Amino acid sequence: MIVAAESRMDNQSQVESNQDLRWENMTAIVAAFPAFIEKVGRQNSEALAKGDTGLLAAIASLRWMLIVALHKIQGQPRDSNEPGFLASSATRSMLLTLDSVEGFRICPMSDTDHHHLEALLQKNSIDAKAELAACNVLTLLEGVSHYNWPVGDWQWPGMNYLLKGQPDMWEWPTVFGVGRARAPASSCLRGLLNQTRVKVAMGVPTDASTLQSPPVDPLVVRVLRNLANIVEFGPSSAYSAAVEDEFDTSSEPPLESSSYDGSYIPLMQVIADTSVTDEAPSENPI
């Protein structure tokens, strides 16, 4: 909540200091963060063994707040005397620390995604931040899918942390926009799209005779469609050329955050034509 806290007077001061003011009194917190998050990682393993995904949701929400905080920093401060250097260094340090813990490492969005967070952070572009935000969302969905999509905090990850009116992590397209530079979807994203419960929820023709649980929450469908909108399902990803041509939008201009209308590429036929076999998620990946 310290990362997300804001007020009208504070916002002006933050802009003038290029977000450094927020971090000036947080050096002790940043220094203690690695040891703290390592302990949280162990607690998360214990919680997941009991089917509790609450800590996964909390970490995803924290990562989202850090991504938004990084987005507020103007430019790419490289000198310690430059406004924004402290904020940038602290935010990046915490993001890298989160990614160093086995249970909290981000899933890539595409086969050509940045598998090393440090390389992604060095780009410091809005596309890179959008990519990181999308990976964060995918990571949370992938995590809870292993536990049969239970009702829980993961559906409202920012409920206990964000202030009223602040965008939640599910709203990442409204903050960063959705680009049209497509790359093949990652195995992580494909795995989610090919789960029977997801297919049924999307209305994709599939054999649901053995389905013992209801389709996934509509929230999952909406979020997965937004994620799938920034990757491709072409021949290189074992999808037919006809399907790739039908949904090709590479010639369209990128969507800016201010014009994003929540639209997405329809996936029903795309998923139905996949050659990937349905696989039930493991009971416990720990």
C-alpha positions as CSV (number, residue, x, y, z in Angstrom):
1,M,0.0,0.0,0.0
2,I,3.0,2.3,0.5
3,V,3.9,1.9,-3.1
4,A,0.4,2.7,-4.3
5,A,-0.5,5.4,-1.8
6,E,-1.2,8.9,-3.2
7,S,-2.9,12.2,-2.5
8,R,-3.4,15.4,-4.5
9,M,-0.7,17.3,-2.7
10,D,1.6,14.2,-2.7
11,N,1.1,13.7,-6.4
12,Q,2.5,17.1,-7.3
13,S,5.5,16.5,-5.1
14,Q,6.0,13.1,-6.7
15,V,6.0,14.6,-10.1
16,E,8.5,17.3,-9.2
17,S,10.9,14.7,-7.7
18,N,10.2,12.2,-10.5
19,Q,8.8,9.8,-7.9
20,D,11.9,9.9,-5.7
21,L,10.0,11.3,-2.8
22,R,8.1,8.1,-2.3
23,W,11.3,6.1,-1.9
24,E,13.4,8.5,0.2
25,N,12.2,7.0,3.5
26,M,11.9,3.4,2.2
27,T,15.6,2.5,1.9
28,A,15.3,0.2,4.9
29,I,12.3,-1.6,3.4
30,V,14.1,-2.1,0.1
31,A,17.2,-3.4,1.8
32,A,15.1,-5.9,3.8
33,F,13.0,-7.0,0.9
34,P,15.1,-9.9,-0.4
35,A,15.1,-11.7,3.0
36,F,11.5,-10.9,3.5
37,I,10.3,-12.2,0.1
38,E,12.4,-15.3,0.4
39,K,10.5,-16.1,3.6
40,V,7.2,-15.3,1.8
41,G,8.3,-17.7,-0.9
42,R,8.6,-20.5,1.6
43,Q,5.3,-19.6,3.1
44,N,3.7,-19.7,-0.3
45,S,5.0,-23.2,-0.9
46,E,3.3,-24.3,2.3
47,A,0.1,-22.5,1.4
48,L,0.0,-24.0,-2.1
49,A,0.4,-27.5,-0.6
50,K,-3.0,-26.8,1.1
51,G,-4.5,-25.3,-2.0
52,D,-4.3,-21.7,-0.8
53,T,-3.5,-19.3,-3.6
54,G,-3.8,-16.1,-1.5
55,L,-0.1,-15.3,-1.5
56,L,0.2,-15.8,-5.3
57,A,-2.5,-13.1,-5.6
58,A,-0.8,-10.8,-3.1
59,I,2.6,-11.1,-5.0
60,A,0.9,-10.5,-8.3
61,S,-0.8,-7.4,-6.9
62,L,2.5,-6.1,-5.5
63,R,4.3,-6.7,-8.8
64,W,1.5,-4.8,-10.6
65,M,1.9,-1.8,-8.2
66,L,5.6,-1.8,-8.9
67,I,5.1,-1.9,-12.6
68,V,2.7,1.1,-12.4
69,A,5.2,2.9,-10.1
70,L,7.9,2.3,-12.7
71,H,5.6,3.6,-15.4
72,K,5.2,6.9,-13.6
73,I,9.0,7.6,-13.7
74,Q,9.8,10.0,-16.5
75,G,12.7,9.0,-18.8
76,Q,15.4,6.6,-17.8
77,P,17.5,8.2,-15.0
78,R,21.1,6.8,-15.0
79,D,22.9,9.2,-12.7
80,S,22.5,9.1,-8.9
81,N,22.0,12.9,-8.9
82,E,19.3,12.7,-11.5
83,P,15.6,13.0,-10.3
84,G,14.0,9.6,-10.6
85,F,17.2,7.5,-10.1
86,L,16.3,6.5,-6.6
87,A,12.7,5.5,-7.6
88,S,13.9,3.6,-10.7
89,S,16.6,1.7,-8.8
90,A,14.3,0.7,-5.9
91,T,11.5,-0.4,-8.2
92,R,13.7,-2.4,-10.5
93,S,15.5,-4.0,-7.5
94,M,12.2,-5.2,-6.0
95,L,10.9,-6.5,-9.3
96,L,14.2,-8.5,-9.8
97,T,14.0,-9.8,-6.3
98,L,10.5,-11.1,-6.8
99,D,11.6,-12.8,-10.0
100,S,14.5,-14.5,-8.1
101,V,12.1,-16.6,-6.0
102,E,11.2,-19.8,-7.6
103,G,7.4,-19.7,-6.9
104,F,7.1,-16.1,-8.1
105,R,9.0,-16.1,-11.4
106,I,7.1,-14.6,-14.3
107,C,5.8,-16.8,-17.2
108,P,6.7,-15.5,-20.7
109,M,3.8,-14.4,-23.0
110,S,5.4,-15.7,-26.2
111,D,8.1,-18.0,-27.4
112,T,10.3,-15.0,-28.2
113,D,9.6,-13.2,-25.0
114,H,12.3,-11.8,-22.7
115,H,13.1,-14.7,-20.4
116,H,15.4,-12.5,-18.3
117,L,13.6,-9.8,-16.5
118,E,16.7,-7.6,-16.3
119,A,16.9,-7.4,-20.1
120,L,13.2,-6.4,-20.2
121,L,13.6,-3.7,-17.6
122,Q,16.6,-2.2,-19.5
123,K,14.3,-1.4,-22.5
124,N,12.2,1.0,-20.3
125,S,9.6,1.5,-23.0
126,I,5.8,1.4,-22.6
127,D,5.8,-1.8,-24.7
128,A,8.2,-3.4,-22.3
129,K,6.1,-2.4,-19.3
130,A,3.0,-3.7,-21.1
131,E,4.8,-7.0,-21.7
132,L,5.7,-7.2,-18.1
133,A,2.2,-6.4,-17.0
134,A,0.8,-9.1,-19.3
135,C,3.3,-11.6,-18.0
136,N,2.3,-10.8,-14.5
137,V,-1.3,-11.5,-15.3
138,L,-0.5,-14.7,-17.1
139,T,1.7,-15.9,-14.2
140,L,-1.2,-15.5,-11.7
141,L,-3.6,-17.3,-13.9
142,E,-1.2,-20.1,-14.6
143,G,-0.6,-20.5,-10.8
144,V,-4.2,-20.7,-9.8
145,S,-5.1,-23.1,-12.7
146,H,-3.0,-25.8,-11.0
147,Y,-5.5,-25.7,-8.1
148,N,-8.7,-26.0,-10.3
149,W,-9.5,-22.3,-10.4
150,P,-10.7,-21.9,-6.8
151,V,-12.9,-19.0,-5.8
152,G,-10.5,-16.7,-3.9
153,D,-8.5,-13.5,-3.6
154,W,-6.9,-14.0,-7.0
155,Q,-10.1,-12.9,-8.6
156,W,-9.8,-9.5,-6.8
157,P,-6.0,-9.3,-6.3
158,G,-5.9,-5.6,-5.5
159,M,-8.9,-5.4,-3.2
160,N,-6.9,-5.2,-0.1
161,Y,-4.1,-3.0,-1.5
162,L,-5.2,-0.5,-4.1
163,L,-7.0,2.7,-3.4
164,K,-10.5,3.3,-4.8
165,G,-10.3,4.2,-8.4
166,Q,-6.8,2.8,-9.0
167,P,-6.7,0.3,-11.9
168,D,-6.3,-3.4,-11.0
169,M,-3.9,-5.7,-12.7
170,W,-6.7,-7.1,-14.9
171,E,-7.0,-3.6,-16.4
172,W,-3.5,-3.5,-17.7
173,P,-4.6,-2.8,-21.3
174,T,-6.3,0.5,-20.2
175,V,-3.0,1.6,-18.6
176,F,-0.5,0.5,-21.3
177,G,-2.6,-0.1,-24.4
178,V,-2.3,-3.2,-26.6
179,G,0.3,-3.3,-29.4
180,R,0.0,-5.3,-32.6
181,A,3.6,-6.6,-32.7
182,R,2.8,-10.3,-32.5
183,A,5.0,-13.2,-31.6
184,P,4.1,-16.9,-31.2
185,A,2.1,-17.7,-28.0
186,S,4.1,-19.3,-25.2
187,S,3.4,-22.9,-24.1
188,C,2.2,-21.3,-20.8
189,L,-0.5,-19.4,-22.5
190,R,-1.4,-22.2,-24.8
191,G,-1.8,-24.6,-21.9
192,L,-4.3,-22.3,-20.3
193,L,-6.3,-21.8,-23.5
194,N,-6.5,-25.6,-24.1
195,Q,-7.9,-26.5,-20.7
196,T,-11.3,-28.0,-21.1
197,R,-12.9,-25.7,-18.5
198,V,-11.6,-22.7,-20.4
199,K,-12.8,-24.0,-23.8
200,V,-16.2,-24.7,-22.4
201,A,-16.4,-21.2,-21.0
202,M,-15.4,-19.7,-24.3
203,G,-18.0,-21.7,-26.2
204,V,-15.3,-23.7,-28.1
205,P,-16.6,-27.1,-29.4
206,T,-14.9,-29.7,-27.1
207,D,-15.7,-33.0,-25.4
208,A,-16.9,-31.9,-22.0
209,S,-18.4,-35.2,-21.0
210,T,-15.7,-35.8,-18.5
211,L,-15.7,-32.3,-17.1
212,Q,-16.4,-32.5,-13.3
213,S,-16.1,-28.8,-12.6
214,P,-18.0,-25.8,-14.0
215,P,-16.5,-23.6,-16.7
216,V,-14.0,-21.0,-15.5
217,D,-15.2,-17.6,-14.3
218,P,-16.0,-15.1,-17.1
219,L,-13.2,-13.0,-15.7
220,V,-10.7,-15.6,-16.8
221,V,-12.2,-15.7,-20.3
222,R,-12.0,-11.9,-20.6
223,V,-8.4,-11.7,-19.3
224,L,-7.2,-14.6,-21.5
225,R,-8.7,-13.1,-24.6
226,N,-6.9,-9.8,-23.8
227,L,-3.6,-11.7,-23.4
228,A,-4.2,-13.7,-26.6
229,N,-4.7,-10.5,-28.5
230,I,-1.0,-9.6,-28.3
231,V,0.4,-13.0,-29.6
232,E,-0.1,-14.9,-32.8
233,F,-1.4,-18.4,-33.5
234,G,0.1,-19.1,-36.9
235,P,1.7,-22.1,-38.6
236,S,4.9,-21.7,-36.5
237,S,2.7,-22.3,-33.5
238,A,1.0,-25.4,-35.0
239,Y,-2.1,-23.5,-36.1
240,S,-3.4,-23.6,-39.7
241,A,-2.6,-20.8,-42.1
242,A,-6.3,-20.2,-42.7
243,V,-6.8,-19.4,-39.0
244,E,-3.8,-17.1,-39.0
245,D,-5.1,-15.2,-42.0
246,E,-8.6,-15.0,-40.6
247,F,-7.4,-13.2,-37.5
248,D,-4.4,-11.3,-38.9
249,T,-4.5,-7.7,-37.7
250,S,-0.8,-6.9,-38.2
251,S,-1.7,-4.1,-40.6
252,E,-3.9,-2.3,-38.0
253,P,-2.3,0.6,-36.0
254,P,-1.4,-0.1,-32.3
255,L,-4.1,0.7,-29.8
256,E,-3.1,3.5,-27.4
257,S,-4.1,3.3,-23.8
258,S,-6.5,6.2,-24.2
259,S,-8.4,4.6,-27.0
260,Y,-8.5,1.0,-25.8
261,D,-12.1,-0.2,-25.9
262,G,-11.7,-3.7,-24.4
263,S,-12.0,-5.4,-27.8
264,Y,-10.2,-8.6,-28.5
265,I,-9.6,-11.1,-31.2
266,P,-12.3,-13.9,-31.1
267,L,-10.6,-17.1,-30.1
268,M,-13.3,-19.7,-30.5
269,Q,-12.2,-21.0,-33.9
270,V,-8.5,-20.4,-33.1
271,I,-8.6,-22.7,-30.1
272,A,-10.9,-25.2,-31.7
273,D,-8.3,-25.7,-34.5
274,T,-5.4,-26.2,-32.2
275,S,-3.5,-29.4,-32.4
276,V,-2.5,-29.3,-28.8
277,T,-4.1,-32.1,-26.8
278,D,-6.1,-31.2,-23.6
279,E,-4.2,-31.9,-20.5
280,A,-5.6,-31.6,-17.0
281,P,-3.5,-29.4,-14.7
282,S,-1.4,-31.2,-12.1
283,E,-2.9,-31.5,-8.6
284,N,0.1,-29.9,-7.0
285,P,3.1,-28.6,-8.8
286,I,5.2,-28.1,-5.7
